[in-house]
Amino acid sequence: MPKYHVHLYPIVRVLVRDVEADSQVEAIKKAEELVDLDRLFAGLGGPHVASMEYADGIDGFLVDEDGDTEYGRSTCYDIEYRPI
């Protein structure tokens, strides 16, 4: 039976909790500083994973405000920190 090398292209969402900031954009910038994606993904995947890489940078952001259980103040931002 032949063997194959398969590349998976997942989209990964990383939730950073309890970021204190004066605005949603400031919270995004602080979250980017807090998370080391290289370290986060190092060693994950199991014995069949030969390598792992992720796209350089982040494609966008979603900011939820603590206590806003209906998500009425949640906002999506593009990579330039503009609301979308």
ZALOLUM-276699 format. One line per 4 residues: their letters; for each residue x, y, z of N, C-alpha, C, CB. Coordinates in nm, 3 decimals. Glycine has a CB too. Example, Ala and Ser with C-alpha at 12.3 -4.5 7.8 and 13.67 -1.06 7.14 Angstrom:
! residues 2
as) 1.319:-0.569:0.780:1.230:-0.450:0.780:1.320:-0.330:0.780:1.131:-0.447:0.905 | 1.285:-0.225:0.708:1.367:-0.106:0.714:1.290:0.003:0.787:1.408:-0.060:0.572
! end
This chain:
! residues 84
mpky) 0.085:-0.118:0.000:0.000:0.000:0.000:0.090:0.124:0.000:-0.097:0.000:0.123 | 0.062:0.224:-0.086:0.146:0.343:-0.091:0.128:0.431:0.032:0.115:0.424:-0.217 | 0.230:0.512:0.060:0.224:0.609:0.170:0.219:0.749:0.111:0.346:0.593:0.266 | 0.158:0.839:0.184:0.143:0.977:0.138:0.185:1.073:0.247:-0.002:1.005:0.096
hvhl) 0.227:1.190:0.206:0.254:1.300:0.299:0.141:1.400:0.282:0.396:1.368:0.273 | 0.066:1.424:0.385:-0.052:1.509:0.378:-0.029:1.637:0.457:-0.177:1.434:0.432 | -0.056:1.749:0.394:-0.044:1.880:0.459:-0.184:1.926:0.499:0.025:1.985:0.365 | -0.203:1.958:0.626:-0.330:2.010:0.676:-0.315:2.161:0.694:-0.371:1.941:0.810
ypiv) -0.417:2.235:0.659:-0.413:2.380:0.670:-0.524:2.429:0.763:-0.426:2.446:0.531 | -0.505:2.414:0.893:-0.610:2.459:0.986:-0.602:2.609:1.012:-0.598:2.383:1.118 | -0.714:2.665:1.048:-0.719:2.800:1.102:-0.728:2.784:1.253:-0.841:2.883:1.043 | -0.642:2.851:1.324:-0.634:2.835:1.469:-0.676:2.965:1.536:-0.491:2.794:1.512
rvlv) -0.762:2.953:1.636:-0.801:3.069:1.716:-0.737:3.053:1.853:-0.958:3.083:1.726 | -0.667:3.154:1.898:-0.602:3.153:2.029:-0.672:3.258:2.116:-0.448:3.182:2.018 | -0.735:3.214:2.224:-0.805:3.304:2.315:-0.709:3.347:2.426:-0.932:3.237:2.374 | -0.692:3.478:2.442:-0.609:3.533:2.549:-0.706:3.601:2.646:-0.499:3.636:2.494
rdve) -0.717:3.546:2.766:-0.814:3.595:2.864:-0.759:3.708:2.951:-0.859:3.481:2.953 | -0.851:3.787:3.002:-0.825:3.888:3.106:-0.716:3.988:3.069:-0.786:3.819:3.233 | -0.720:4.040:2.947:-0.625:4.143:2.904:-0.681:4.278:2.950:-0.602:4.140:2.748 | -0.609:4.345:3.038:-0.652:4.476:3.087:-0.600:4.583:2.994:-0.604:4.501:3.232
adsq) -0.692:4.670:2.947:-0.655:4.776:2.853:-0.760:4.885:2.856:-0.637:4.720:2.709 | -0.723:5.002:2.805:-0.816:5.115:2.799:-0.906:5.110:2.677:-0.739:5.245:2.801 | -0.873:5.027:2.577:-0.955:5.016:2.457:-0.938:4.876:2.398:-0.917:5.124:2.352 | -1.026:4.841:2.306:-1.015:4.711:2.242:-0.887:4.701:2.160:-1.137:4.686:2.152
veai) -0.849:4.808:2.091:-0.725:4.805:2.011:-0.604:4.788:2.101:-0.711:4.935:1.928 | -0.600:4.855:2.214:-0.490:4.837:2.308:-0.487:4.693:2.360:-0.502:4.936:2.427 | -0.605:4.635:2.383:-0.612:4.495:2.427:-0.554:4.401:2.321:-0.758:4.456:2.458 | -0.582:4.428:2.194:-0.525:4.347:2.085:-0.373:4.354:2.089:-0.578:4.396:1.948
kkae) -0.320:4.474:2.097:-0.174:4.492:2.096:-0.108:4.424:2.216:-0.139:4.642:2.097 | -0.172:4.431:2.333:-0.117:4.364:2.450:-0.123:4.213:2.434:-0.194:4.406:2.577 | -0.232:4.161:2.378:-0.244:4.017:2.356:-0.137:3.967:2.259:-0.384:3.982:2.302 | -0.110:4.045:2.155:-0.003:4.006:2.061:0.131:3.997:2.132:0.006:4.108:1.946
elvd) 0.157:4.086:2.226:0.283:4.083:2.301:0.288:3.966:2.398:0.301:4.214:2.376 | 0.174:3.927:2.452:0.170:3.821:2.553:0.189:3.681:2.496:0.039:3.827:2.627 | 0.153:3.660:2.371:0.152:3.525:2.314:0.271:3.504:2.221:0.020:3.499:2.238 | 0.350:3.402:2.249:0.460:3.360:2.164:0.412:3.240:2.083:0.589:3.325:2.248
ldrl) 0.368:3.265:1.958:0.310:3.157:1.877:0.409:3.045:1.849:0.259:3.214:1.747 | 0.536:3.079:1.830:0.637:2.974:1.807:0.640:2.877:1.924:0.778:3.036:1.787 | 0.643:2.930:2.043:0.647:2.846:2.164:0.516:2.772:2.185:0.679:2.931:2.286 | 0.404:2.838:2.154:0.274:2.778:2.171:0.259:2.651:2.088:0.165:2.878:2.133
fagl) 0.306:2.654:1.963:0.289:2.541:1.873:0.403:2.439:1.881:0.277:2.590:1.733 | 0.511:2.469:1.949:0.625:2.378:1.956:0.585:2.247:2.024:0.743:2.443:2.033 | 0.617:2.138:1.961:0.595:2.007:2.020:0.454:1.953:2.013:0.636:2.011:2.160 | 0.364:2.023:1.948:0.226:1.976:1.938:0.209:1.885:1.817:0.129:2.095:1.930
ggph) 0.114:1.796:1.822:0.077:1.722:1.703:0.094:1.572:1.708:0.153:1.771:1.594 | 0.178:1.521:1.791:0.193:1.376:1.801:0.302:1.319:1.713:0.065:1.310:1.767 | 0.322:1.188:1.718:0.436:1.124:1.654:0.433:1.124:1.501:0.446:0.984:1.701 | 0.319:1.143:1.440:0.312:1.141:1.293:0.337:1.277:1.231:0.179:1.090:1.249
vasm) 0.346:1.380:1.311:0.367:1.515:1.258:0.516:1.538:1.237:0.307:1.622:1.353 | 0.556:1.553:1.110:0.697:1.572:1.077:0.741:1.717:1.095:0.723:1.528:0.934 | 0.651:1.810:1.068:0.683:1.952:1.086:0.553:2.029:1.103:0.766:2.007:0.967 | 0.566:2.149:1.156:0.450:2.234:1.173:0.495:2.378:1.157:0.382:2.211:1.311
eyad) 0.417:2.454:1.085:0.444:2.596:1.071:0.309:2.666:1.064:0.532:2.627:0.944 | 0.309:2.794:1.086:0.186:2.871:1.076:0.216:2.994:0.994:0.130:2.908:1.216 | 0.113:3.054:0.941:0.130:3.174:0.860:0.198:3.282:0.943:-0.005:3.224:0.805 | 0.288:3.353:0.880:0.358:3.460:0.950:0.259:3.573:0.977:0.480:3.510:0.867
gidg) 0.233:3.596:1.100:0.141:3.703:1.136:0.003:3.652:1.168:0.134:3.803:1.027 | -0.085:3.745:1.189:-0.222:3.716:1.229:-0.315:3.775:1.123:-0.254:3.773:1.371 | -0.422:3.704:1.093:-0.513:3.743:0.986:-0.622:3.840:1.033:-0.577:3.621:0.928 | -0.651:3.844:1.160:-0.755:3.931:1.212:-0.777:3.907:1.360:-0.886:3.911:1.136
flvd) -0.867:3.982:1.418:-0.890:3.975:1.562:-1.039:3.980:1.593:-0.817:4.090:1.634 | -1.079:3.917:1.701:-1.213:3.930:1.758:-1.195:3.966:1.904:-1.299:3.798:1.741 | -1.255:4.076:1.947:-1.244:4.120:2.086:-1.380:4.112:2.152:-1.187:4.265:2.094 | -1.387:4.035:2.261:-1.506:4.028:2.345:-1.477:4.102:2.475:-1.548:3.880:2.373
edgd) -1.574:4.177:2.524:-1.557:4.247:2.651:-1.606:4.159:2.766:-1.631:4.382:2.650 | -1.528:4.152:2.871:-1.562:4.074:2.988:-1.696:4.119:3.044:-1.452:4.085:3.095 | -1.783:4.026:3.074:-1.913:4.057:3.130:-2.021:4.082:3.026:-1.902:4.176:3.217 | -1.985:4.095:2.900:-2.082:4.117:2.792:-2.131:3.981:2.743:-2.019:4.201:2.675
teyg) -2.220:3.920:2.819:-2.263:3.782:2.791:-2.345:3.769:2.663:-2.343:3.729:2.906 | -2.399:3.878:2.612:-2.474:3.876:2.486:-2.385:3.913:2.368:-2.594:3.971:2.494 | -2.259:3.946:2.392:-2.160:3.980:2.289:-2.200:4.102:2.206:-2.137:3.862:2.198 | -2.276:4.193:2.263:-2.319:4.313:2.192:-2.207:4.412:2.166:-2.427:4.381:2.269
rstc) -2.100:4.406:2.247:-1.987:4.497:2.228:-1.867:4.426:2.165:-1.945:4.557:2.362 | -1.886:4.302:2.122:-1.778:4.229:2.054:-1.753:4.293:1.918:-1.813:4.078:2.039 | -1.625:4.300:1.880:-1.589:4.364:1.754:-1.480:4.284:1.685:-1.543:4.510:1.777 | -1.492:4.270:1.553:-1.386:4.209:1.471:-1.299:4.321:1.414:-1.446:4.120:1.355
ydie) -1.168:4.295:1.406:-1.073:4.392:1.353:-0.988:4.325:1.246:-0.984:4.450:1.466 | -0.942:4.404:1.148:-0.848:4.352:1.050:-0.706:4.366:1.105:-0.863:4.426:0.913 | -0.607:4.332:1.024:-0.469:4.333:1.074:-0.415:4.475:1.096:-0.379:4.259:0.977 | -0.488:4.577:1.047:-0.449:4.716:1.070:-0.525:4.775:1.189:-0.474:4.800:0.945
yrpi) -0.592:4.687:1.267:-0.669:4.726:1.385:-0.792:4.811:1.350:-0.581:4.803:1.482 | -0.843:4.793:1.229:-0.966:4.863:1.188:-1.085:4.771:1.211:-0.960:4.907:1.039 | -1.194:4.823:1.270:-1.314:4.740:1.287:-1.369:4.697:1.152:-1.423:4.817:1.367 | -1.416:4.571:1.149:-1.479:4.523:1.025:-1.617:4.469:1.055:-1.393:4.415:0.957
! end
